[in-house]
Amino acid sequence: MSKYFLYCAGYYPYLNEIFIIGVIGRWEWDNILNLMARVNQLLEHEDYNCYMEKISGLEKERRFCKHGFEHGLNVARVAYAYMLETGEAILPKEVVYAAAFLHDIGRWVEYQTGEDHAEVSARLALPLLEVCQYSSEDIQIILQGIREHRRQPGDNLTPLGEALALADDWARDCRHCSAQTQCYKFNYTMKQIMF
């Protein structure tokens, strides 16, 4: 296999950067391919999967949106797109995706005790992020975003907190939901295509 790879050119307006055709080494290519390695490590972690199983079991009869892997992935995609579109703060994709996958992991505790799942999720996320070797700076950004995800946009949130708060609603398929009239979160704008 070749030691070098050709990469393409393009312009990314939100970062105001021009990418030029060039050659990258094998090491850089491997880094590109492993861009989401820590997120994948997180998703394979025993504790993460244990929390998700608990949530799934407790939401088995739930009529409203569930909070499993699919919800986390949808929130990740919408939050990341929102951050790119607004250009306010560009965080690494791994940071946004980690926050999105972890933002509801404490729901099972809320179902059992009534404790706010945003706070519980942040507590449960900390050791997972450390094991997955996120930097202390990234960990603080992720934990704050998780804590803020239930608040209203415009409440002086961090960029990640705002992205998660919006994505948590926008990532739901309210247009086709049979529980619209009973859902406390539903409003007409949630039927609109946002992202």
C-alpha atoms as an extended CHARMM CRD file, in Angstrom:
* protein
*
       195  EXT
         1         1  MET       CA              0.0000000000        0.0000000000        0.0000000000  PROA      1               0.0000000000
         2         2  SER       CA              1.2080000000        3.4860000000       -0.8150000000  PROA      2               0.0000000000
         3         3  LYS       CA              2.6800000000        5.6530000000        1.9150000000  PROA      3               0.0000000000
         4         4  TYR       CA              0.9560000000        8.7620000000        0.5420000000  PROA      4               0.0000000000
         5         5  PHE       CA             -2.5690000000        9.6680000000       -0.4960000000  PROA      5               0.0000000000
         6         6  LEU       CA             -3.9310000000       12.4420000000       -2.6640000000  PROA      6               0.0000000000
         7         7  TYR       CA             -6.5660000000       14.6010000000       -1.0600000000  PROA      7               0.0000000000
         8         8  CYS       CA             -8.9590000000       17.0100000000       -2.7250000000  PROA      8               0.0000000000
         9         9  ALA       CA             -9.4630000000       20.7470000000       -2.6660000000  PROA      9               0.0000000000
        10        10  GLY       CA            -12.4150000000       22.7590000000       -1.5130000000  PROA      10              0.0000000000
        11        11  TYR       CA            -13.6120000000       25.8060000000        0.3330000000  PROA      11              0.0000000000
        12        12  TYR       CA            -15.3210000000       25.6130000000        3.6860000000  PROA      12              0.0000000000
        13        13  PRO       CA            -17.1050000000       28.9600000000        4.1650000000  PROA      13              0.0000000000
        14        14  TYR       CA            -17.9370000000       28.5910000000        7.8590000000  PROA      14              0.0000000000
        15        15  LEU       CA            -14.3160000000       28.1990000000        8.7880000000  PROA      15              0.0000000000
        16        16  ASN       CA            -13.2000000000       30.5650000000        6.0250000000  PROA      16              0.0000000000
        17        17  GLU       CA            -10.5990000000       28.0450000000        4.9850000000  PROA      17              0.0000000000
        18        18  ILE       CA             -9.4210000000       26.8420000000        1.6370000000  PROA      18              0.0000000000
        19        19  PHE       CA             -8.3000000000       23.2700000000        1.3090000000  PROA      19              0.0000000000
        20        20  ILE       CA             -5.7720000000       22.6790000000       -1.4410000000  PROA      20              0.0000000000
        21        21  ILE       CA             -5.0460000000       19.5330000000       -3.3680000000  PROA      21              0.0000000000
        22        22  GLY       CA             -2.0610000000       17.9200000000       -1.8090000000  PROA      22              0.0000000000
        23        23  VAL       CA             -0.4830000000       14.7950000000       -0.5200000000  PROA      23              0.0000000000
        24        24  ILE       CA             -0.7850000000       13.4890000000        2.9940000000  PROA      24              0.0000000000
        25        25  GLY       CA              1.1860000000       10.7540000000        4.6350000000  PROA      25              0.0000000000
        26        26  ARG       CA             -0.0870000000        7.4380000000        5.8770000000  PROA      26              0.0000000000
        27        27  TRP       CA             -0.1340000000        8.6780000000        9.4880000000  PROA      27              0.0000000000
        28        28  GLU       CA             -2.4260000000       11.6220000000        8.6350000000  PROA      28              0.0000000000
        29        29  TRP       CA             -4.7210000000        9.3490000000        6.6110000000  PROA      29              0.0000000000
        30        30  ASP       CA             -5.0140000000        6.9470000000        9.5370000000  PROA      30              0.0000000000
        31        31  ASN       CA             -5.9650000000        9.8880000000       11.7630000000  PROA      31              0.0000000000
        32        32  ILE       CA             -8.6840000000       10.9070000000        9.3180000000  PROA      32              0.0000000000
        33        33  LEU       CA            -10.0550000000        7.3660000000        9.2900000000  PROA      33              0.0000000000
        34        34  ASN       CA             -9.9480000000        7.2130000000       13.1000000000  PROA      34              0.0000000000
        35        35  LEU       CA            -11.5880000000       10.6050000000       13.5780000000  PROA      35              0.0000000000
        36        36  MET       CA            -14.4320000000        9.1070000000       15.5940000000  PROA      36              0.0000000000
        37        37  ALA       CA            -12.3920000000        6.4570000000       17.4260000000  PROA      37              0.0000000000
        38        38  ARG       CA            -13.1700000000        7.8400000000       20.8860000000  PROA      38              0.0000000000
        39        39  VAL       CA            -16.8880000000        8.0450000000       20.1190000000  PROA      39              0.0000000000
        40        40  ASN       CA            -16.8490000000        4.4370000000       18.9600000000  PROA      40              0.0000000000
        41        41  GLN       CA            -14.9310000000        3.4600000000       22.0920000000  PROA      41              0.0000000000
        42        42  LEU       CA            -17.5790000000        5.2390000000       24.1480000000  PROA      42              0.0000000000
        43        43  LEU       CA            -20.4160000000        3.4350000000       22.3540000000  PROA      43              0.0000000000
        44        44  GLU       CA            -18.7530000000        0.0860000000       23.0110000000  PROA      44              0.0000000000
        45        45  HSD       CA            -18.1160000000        0.7820000000       26.6930000000  PROA      45              0.0000000000
        46        46  GLU       CA            -19.8190000000       -1.6480000000       29.0680000000  PROA      46              0.0000000000
        47        47  ASP       CA            -21.2220000000        1.0880000000       31.3300000000  PROA      47              0.0000000000
        48        48  TYR       CA            -22.6830000000        3.0690000000       28.4190000000  PROA      48              0.0000000000
        49        49  ASN       CA            -24.4200000000       -0.0440000000       27.1220000000  PROA      49              0.0000000000
        50        50  CYS       CA            -25.6610000000       -0.9190000000       30.6080000000  PROA      50              0.0000000000
        51        51  TYR       CA            -27.2530000000        2.5310000000       30.9640000000  PROA      51              0.0000000000
        52        52  MET       CA            -28.8390000000        2.2560000000       27.5260000000  PROA      52              0.0000000000
        53        53  GLU       CA            -30.2840000000       -1.1650000000       28.3740000000  PROA      53              0.0000000000
        54        54  LYS       CA            -31.7820000000        0.2240000000       31.5890000000  PROA      54              0.0000000000
        55        55  ILE       CA            -33.3610000000        3.1040000000       29.6680000000  PROA      55              0.0000000000
        56        56  SER       CA            -34.7000000000        0.7430000000       27.0170000000  PROA      56              0.0000000000
        57        57  GLY       CA            -36.2670000000       -1.4920000000       29.6390000000  PROA      57              0.0000000000
        58        58  LEU       CA            -37.9010000000        1.4210000000       31.4440000000  PROA      58              0.0000000000
        59        59  GLU       CA            -39.1880000000        2.9250000000       28.1870000000  PROA      59              0.0000000000
        60        60  LYS       CA            -40.5560000000       -0.3080000000       26.7800000000  PROA      60              0.0000000000
        61        61  GLU       CA            -44.1850000000        0.8280000000       27.1350000000  PROA      61              0.0000000000
        62        62  ARG       CA            -43.4790000000        4.5260000000       26.5310000000  PROA      62              0.0000000000
        63        63  ARG       CA            -45.7730000000        6.0960000000       23.9000000000  PROA      63              0.0000000000
        64        64  PHE       CA            -43.5580000000        9.1000000000       23.3820000000  PROA      64              0.0000000000
        65        65  CYS       CA            -40.0540000000        9.4290000000       21.9540000000  PROA      65              0.0000000000
        66        66  LYS       CA            -37.5410000000        6.9930000000       23.3010000000  PROA      66              0.0000000000
        67        67  HSD       CA            -33.9850000000        7.8020000000       24.3230000000  PROA      67              0.0000000000
        68        68  GLY       CA            -31.8780000000        5.0590000000       22.7980000000  PROA      68              0.0000000000
        69        69  PHE       CA            -28.9960000000        4.9980000000       20.3500000000  PROA      69              0.0000000000
        70        70  GLU       CA            -31.0910000000        6.3200000000       17.4630000000  PROA      70              0.0000000000
        71        71  HSD       CA            -32.1010000000        9.4090000000       19.4480000000  PROA      71              0.0000000000
        72        72  GLY       CA            -28.4740000000       10.0460000000       20.4040000000  PROA      72              0.0000000000
        73        73  LEU       CA            -27.3290000000        9.7050000000       16.8070000000  PROA      73              0.0000000000
        74        74  ASN       CA            -30.0670000000       12.0160000000       15.5420000000  PROA      74              0.0000000000
        75        75  VAL       CA            -29.2230000000       14.6100000000       18.1890000000  PROA      75              0.0000000000
        76        76  ALA       CA            -25.5290000000       14.3300000000       17.2960000000  PROA      76              0.0000000000
        77        77  ARG       CA            -26.1710000000       14.9110000000       13.6100000000  PROA      77              0.0000000000
        78        78  VAL       CA            -28.5350000000       17.8290000000       14.1280000000  PROA      78              0.0000000000
        79        79  ALA       CA            -26.3650000000       19.4710000000       16.8090000000  PROA      79              0.0000000000
        80        80  TYR       CA            -23.2570000000       19.2020000000       14.6580000000  PROA      80              0.0000000000
        81        81  ALA       CA            -25.0680000000       20.5630000000       11.5900000000  PROA      81              0.0000000000
        82        82  TYR       CA            -26.4620000000       23.4150000000       13.6840000000  PROA      82              0.0000000000
        83        83  MET       CA            -23.0100000000       24.3260000000       14.9660000000  PROA      83              0.0000000000
        84        84  LEU       CA            -21.5830000000       24.2750000000       11.4510000000  PROA      84              0.0000000000
        85        85  GLU       CA            -24.4650000000       26.3300000000       10.0680000000  PROA      85              0.0000000000
        86        86  THR       CA            -24.3480000000       28.9920000000       12.7630000000  PROA      86              0.0000000000
        87        87  GLY       CA            -20.5620000000       29.0980000000       12.8030000000  PROA      87              0.0000000000
        88        88  GLU       CA            -20.6450000000       30.4010000000       16.3770000000  PROA      88              0.0000000000
        89        89  ALA       CA            -18.2600000000       27.8540000000       17.7880000000  PROA      89              0.0000000000
        90        90  ILE       CA            -16.7850000000       25.0250000000       15.8570000000  PROA      90              0.0000000000
        91        91  LEU       CA            -16.0980000000       22.1270000000       18.1590000000  PROA      91              0.0000000000
        92        92  PRO       CA            -14.5240000000       18.8650000000       17.0750000000  PROA      92              0.0000000000
        93        93  LYS       CA            -17.0730000000       16.3930000000       15.7690000000  PROA      93              0.0000000000
        94        94  GLU       CA            -16.0160000000       13.8840000000       18.4410000000  PROA      94              0.0000000000
        95        95  VAL       CA            -16.9120000000       16.3880000000       21.1610000000  PROA      95              0.0000000000
        96        96  VAL       CA            -20.3750000000       17.1140000000       19.7700000000  PROA      96              0.0000000000
        97        97  TYR       CA            -21.1470000000       13.4410000000       19.1190000000  PROA      97              0.0000000000
        98        98  ALA       CA            -19.9340000000       12.3550000000       22.5610000000  PROA      98              0.0000000000
        99        99  ALA       CA            -22.1470000000       14.9660000000       24.2210000000  PROA      99              0.0000000000
       100       100  ALA       CA            -25.1340000000       13.9190000000       22.1270000000  PROA      100             0.0000000000
       101       101  PHE       CA            -24.7380000000       10.2180000000       22.8610000000  PROA      101             0.0000000000
       102       102  LEU       CA            -24.2820000000       10.9000000000       26.5770000000  PROA      102             0.0000000000
       103       103  HSD       CA            -26.8810000000       13.6210000000       27.1580000000  PROA      103             0.0000000000
       104       104  ASP       CA            -29.6520000000       11.2040000000       28.2130000000  PROA      104             0.0000000000
       105       105  ILE       CA            -27.7170000000        8.3300000000       29.8260000000  PROA      105             0.0000000000
       106       106  GLY       CA            -29.0680000000        9.3080000000       33.2400000000  PROA      106             0.0000000000
       107       107  ARG       CA            -32.7220000000        8.9680000000       32.2410000000  PROA      107             0.0000000000
       108       108  TRP       CA            -33.0250000000        5.6290000000       33.9970000000  PROA      108             0.0000000000
       109       109  VAL       CA            -32.1460000000        7.3320000000       37.2900000000  PROA      109             0.0000000000
       110       110  GLU       CA            -34.7230000000       10.0590000000       36.6660000000  PROA      110             0.0000000000
       111       111  TYR       CA            -37.3650000000        7.4100000000       36.0030000000  PROA      111             0.0000000000
       112       112  GLN       CA            -36.5280000000        5.6920000000       39.2900000000  PROA      112             0.0000000000
       113       113  THR       CA            -35.8200000000        8.6390000000       41.6200000000  PROA      113             0.0000000000
       114       114  GLY       CA            -37.0440000000       11.8100000000       39.9180000000  PROA      114             0.0000000000
       115       115  GLU       CA            -33.5530000000       13.3460000000       39.9170000000  PROA      115             0.0000000000
       116       116  ASP       CA            -32.9090000000       15.5920000000       36.8950000000  PROA      116             0.0000000000
       117       117  HSD       CA            -31.4110000000       13.3860000000       34.2020000000  PROA      117             0.0000000000
       118       118  ALA       CA            -29.2450000000       16.1990000000       32.8260000000  PROA      118             0.0000000000
       119       119  GLU       CA            -27.2610000000       16.3520000000       36.0660000000  PROA      119             0.0000000000
       120       120  VAL       CA            -27.1760000000       12.5700000000       36.4210000000  PROA      120             0.0000000000
       121       121  SER       CA            -26.0680000000       12.1800000000       32.8060000000  PROA      121             0.0000000000
       122       122  ALA       CA            -23.1840000000       14.5890000000       33.3670000000  PROA      122             0.0000000000
       123       123  ARG       CA            -22.0840000000       12.6260000000       36.4500000000  PROA      123             0.0000000000
       124       124  LEU       CA            -22.2740000000        9.2950000000       34.6340000000  PROA      124             0.0000000000
       125       125  ALA       CA            -20.5220000000       10.7200000000       31.5730000000  PROA      125             0.0000000000
       126       126  LEU       CA            -17.3970000000       11.8860000000       33.4050000000  PROA      126             0.0000000000
       127       127  PRO       CA            -15.7160000000        8.5010000000       33.9530000000  PROA      127             0.0000000000
       128       128  LEU       CA            -16.6680000000        7.3730000000       30.4410000000  PROA      128             0.0000000000
       129       129  LEU       CA            -15.0520000000       10.4380000000       28.8980000000  PROA      129             0.0000000000
       130       130  GLU       CA            -11.9360000000        9.9540000000       30.9980000000  PROA      130             0.0000000000
       131       131  VAL       CA            -11.6100000000        6.3120000000       29.9520000000  PROA      131             0.0000000000
       132       132  CYS       CA            -12.0250000000        7.3540000000       26.3120000000  PROA      132             0.0000000000
       133       133  GLN       CA             -9.1850000000        9.8620000000       26.8130000000  PROA      133             0.0000000000
       134       134  TYR       CA            -10.9750000000       13.1040000000       26.0940000000  PROA      134             0.0000000000
       135       135  SER       CA             -8.9350000000       16.0860000000       27.2480000000  PROA      135             0.0000000000
       136       136  SER       CA             -9.9540000000       17.8100000000       30.4730000000  PROA      136             0.0000000000
       137       137  GLU       CA            -10.9800000000       20.8560000000       28.4240000000  PROA      137             0.0000000000
       138       138  ASP       CA            -13.1910000000       18.7620000000       26.1250000000  PROA      138             0.0000000000
       139       139  ILE       CA            -14.6690000000       16.9660000000       29.1300000000  PROA      139             0.0000000000
       140       140  GLN       CA            -15.6990000000       20.2490000000       30.7490000000  PROA      140             0.0000000000
       141       141  ILE       CA            -17.2920000000       21.4530000000       27.4880000000  PROA      141             0.0000000000
       142       142  ILE       CA            -19.1760000000       18.1690000000       27.0750000000  PROA      142             0.0000000000
       143       143  LEU       CA            -20.3770000000       18.0120000000       30.6860000000  PROA      143             0.0000000000
       144       144  GLN       CA            -21.6010000000       21.6130000000       30.6050000000  PROA      144             0.0000000000
       145       145  GLY       CA            -23.4440000000       20.9500000000       27.3430000000  PROA      145             0.0000000000
       146       146  ILE       CA            -25.1020000000       17.8820000000       28.8570000000  PROA      146             0.0000000000
       147       147  ARG       CA            -26.1650000000       19.8610000000       31.9430000000  PROA      147             0.0000000000
       148       148  GLU       CA            -27.6510000000       22.5880000000       29.7320000000  PROA      148             0.0000000000
       149       149  HSD       CA            -29.4810000000       20.4170000000       27.2140000000  PROA      149             0.0000000000
       150       150  ARG       CA            -32.8550000000       20.7320000000       28.9820000000  PROA      150             0.0000000000
       151       151  ARG       CA            -32.7630000000       24.5060000000       29.2340000000  PROA      151             0.0000000000
       152       152  GLN       CA            -34.2650000000       26.8930000000       26.7190000000  PROA      152             0.0000000000
       153       153  PRO       CA            -32.1160000000       28.2770000000       23.9060000000  PROA      153             0.0000000000
       154       154  GLY       CA            -31.3360000000       31.8780000000       24.7080000000  PROA      154             0.0000000000
       155       155  ASP       CA            -30.8290000000       31.1450000000       28.4350000000  PROA      155             0.0000000000
       156       156  ASN       CA            -27.1840000000       32.1800000000       28.1420000000  PROA      156             0.0000000000
       157       157  LEU       CA            -26.1310000000       28.6490000000       27.1960000000  PROA      157             0.0000000000
       158       158  THR       CA            -22.7580000000       27.5390000000       25.9570000000  PROA      158             0.0000000000
       159       159  PRO       CA            -22.6700000000       26.9150000000       22.1910000000  PROA      159             0.0000000000
       160       160  LEU       CA            -22.7610000000       23.1540000000       22.7600000000  PROA      160             0.0000000000
       161       161  GLY       CA            -25.5750000000       23.4630000000       25.3130000000  PROA      161             0.0000000000
       162       162  GLU       CA            -27.6520000000       25.4730000000       22.8660000000  PROA      162             0.0000000000
       163       163  ALA       CA            -26.9520000000       23.0500000000       20.0250000000  PROA      163             0.0000000000
       164       164  LEU       CA            -27.9660000000       20.0790000000       22.1930000000  PROA      164             0.0000000000
       165       165  ALA       CA            -31.0870000000       21.8280000000       23.5030000000  PROA      165             0.0000000000
       166       166  LEU       CA            -32.2830000000       22.6080000000       19.9880000000  PROA      166             0.0000000000
       167       167  ALA       CA            -31.2330000000       19.2710000000       18.5240000000  PROA      167             0.0000000000
       168       168  ASP       CA            -32.9570000000       17.3700000000       21.3200000000  PROA      168             0.0000000000
       169       169  ASP       CA            -36.2580000000       18.6960000000       19.9520000000  PROA      169             0.0000000000
       170       170  TRP       CA            -35.4400000000       19.0370000000       16.2580000000  PROA      170             0.0000000000
       171       171  ALA       CA            -34.1210000000       15.4730000000       15.9960000000  PROA      171             0.0000000000
       172       172  ARG       CA            -37.5540000000       14.0270000000       16.7840000000  PROA      172             0.0000000000
       173       173  ASP       CA            -40.0190000000       12.9150000000       14.1240000000  PROA      173             0.0000000000
       174       174  CYS       CA            -42.9530000000       14.8790000000       15.5030000000  PROA      174             0.0000000000
       175       175  ARG       CA            -44.5730000000       15.2030000000       12.0880000000  PROA      175             0.0000000000
       176       176  HSD       CA            -45.5260000000       11.5180000000       12.0740000000  PROA      176             0.0000000000
       177       177  CYS       CA            -45.9600000000       10.9270000000       15.7970000000  PROA      177             0.0000000000
       178       178  SER       CA            -49.2670000000        9.4800000000       16.9480000000  PROA      178             0.0000000000
       179       179  ALA       CA            -48.7860000000       10.9710000000       20.4310000000  PROA      179             0.0000000000
       180       180  GLN       CA            -48.6100000000       14.6340000000       19.3400000000  PROA      180             0.0000000000
       181       181  THR       CA            -51.7230000000       15.7030000000       21.2150000000  PROA      181             0.0000000000
       182       182  GLN       CA            -50.5610000000       14.1280000000       24.4860000000  PROA      182             0.0000000000
       183       183  CYS       CA            -46.9210000000       15.2520000000       24.2990000000  PROA      183             0.0000000000
       184       184  TYR       CA            -45.9480000000       18.1350000000       26.5710000000  PROA      184             0.0000000000
       185       185  LYS       CA            -42.9690000000       18.9600000000       24.3360000000  PROA      185             0.0000000000
       186       186  PHE       CA            -44.8530000000       19.1110000000       21.0700000000  PROA      186             0.0000000000
       187       187  ASN       CA            -45.5510000000       22.4150000000       19.3820000000  PROA      187             0.0000000000
       188       188  TYR       CA            -46.3440000000       23.2240000000       15.7740000000  PROA      188             0.0000000000
       189       189  THR       CA            -42.8130000000       24.3290000000       14.9070000000  PROA      189             0.0000000000
       190       190  MET       CA            -41.6010000000       20.8130000000       15.6760000000  PROA      190             0.0000000000
       191       191  LYS       CA            -43.4730000000       19.6500000000       12.5820000000  PROA      191             0.0000000000
       192       192  GLN       CA            -41.3730000000       21.9800000000       10.4520000000  PROA      192             0.0000000000
       193       193  ILE       CA            -38.1430000000       20.9370000000        8.7920000000  PROA      193             0.0000000000
       194       194  MET       CA            -35.3920000000       22.7590000000       10.6590000000  PROA      194             0.0000000000
       195       195  PHE       CA            -32.2150000000       20.8880000000        9.7450000000  PROA      195             0.0000000000
